[in-house]
Amino acid sequence: MGIVNIEDELHEQLRKASKASYRSINAQAAFWIKIGMLCEMNPQLTFQQVLIRELREAGVDPNEVGVAL
């Protein structure tokens, strides 16, 4: 594990987003990093398709939680 140096404004956005998504600031940053990496690695998929794929891989049925397909 290491420390990531980010701009103050990005940290503020992380803080706000973490409140809205009920995550810690670190968990929100990790989520953004992982989803950003997955989107870069899979440019043919939309953001929502990436999320649905991750939910399915975690054993969650997106249809049961009301995610639009």
Secondary structure, DSSP 8 states (H G I E B T S, - for coil): -------HHHHHHHHHHHHHTT--HHHHHHHHHHHHHHHHH-TTS-HHHHHHHHHHHTT--TTTTT---
